[in-house]
Amino acid sequence: MKNAINWFEIPVKNYERAKGFYSTILNIEITDHHMPEQNTKYGVFPYDKDNNGIGGGLIKAKGQTPTTNGPTIYLNGGDDLSISLNKIEAAGGKVLMPKTDIGENGFMAQFTDTEGNRMALHSWM
């Protein structure tokens, strides 16, 4: 096993708002993969599926509730997570923990998104 995680889902209340938030702070394109037969809105983050890369998405569906009390997902903060971190509040989120040096493991920061999820960023610089 290469990675302990192979997929994640971030629950959202407002799909378009959340899609805009994550697209803005991570400078990525989220691809819609809605499932109308299940009344589910779904968006997929970019990932390297050819090399078994870790992927994930946004999900708006019955039973999916944003929370600050569950597991913390660390998203790739790019070369320097300060760039993504500095976009969070303008995009509607809130920084909970500023960029923090974690020694040989790089840097981390935590935030809440527009939906009320506690999330995090990681980078090596």
Beta strands, then each sheet from edge to edge (+ up, - down):
strand 1: 7-11
strand 2: 31-32
strand 3: 41-44
strand 4: 55-60
strand 5: 74-76
strand 6: 94-101
strand 7: 107-112
strand 8: 118-123
sheet 1: 1+ 4+ 3- 2+
sheet 2: 5+ 8+ 7- 6+
end
